[in-house]
Amino acid sequence: MTQEEINCALDSIDNDAEYQSAFELAMKKYSTMSRLDPDVQIRRIQSLLQRKGFGFPVIARVMRELGIEREFSD
């Protein structure tokens, strides 16, 4: 195994771990907001994840998985 293959494997583990951590945090928050408007849920979860240091790709994936992503149309 080359160093490049090792680095690639480590990067994928880190990305998965980061996503899993973000998803668990978002689910915990989401479970307390069932009565709120979807736009409020989206803002609060996105803000929470941003404050915790997660990047946009991770936040977008979490929102898609939760099924509460905002639909943008032109």
WODA-V146325 format. One record per residue. N is the residue number from 1. RES is the residue in one small letter. NEAR is the number of other C-alpha atoms within 12 Angstrom. Layout:
N/RES/NEAR, N/RES/NEAR
//
This chain:
1/m/8, 2/t/8, 3/q/9, 4/e/10, 5/e/11, 6/i/12, 7/n/13, 8/c/14, 9/a/15, 10/l/14, 11/d/14, 12/s/14, 13/i/14, 14/d/15, 15/n/19, 16/d/17, 17/a/16, 18/e/24, 19/y/28, 20/q/20, 21/s/21, 22/a/36, 23/f/29, 24/e/21, 25/l/28, 26/a/37, 27/m/28, 28/k/17, 29/k/24, 30/y/31, 31/s/16, 32/t/14, 33/m/19, 34/s/16, 35/r/11, 36/l/15, 37/d/13, 38/p/20, 39/d/18, 40/v/19, 41/q/27, 42/i/30, 43/r/23, 44/r/25, 45/i/34, 46/q/36, 47/s/22, 48/l/23, 49/l/33, 50/q/20, 51/r/15, 52/k/18, 53/g/17, 54/f/27, 55/g/20, 56/f/18, 57/p/18, 58/v/27, 59/i/35, 60/a/26, 61/r/25, 62/v/31, 63/m/33, 64/r/18, 65/e/19, 66/l/26, 67/g/17, 68/i/26, 69/e/21, 70/r/17, 71/e/13, 72/f/5, 73/s/4, 74/d/3
//
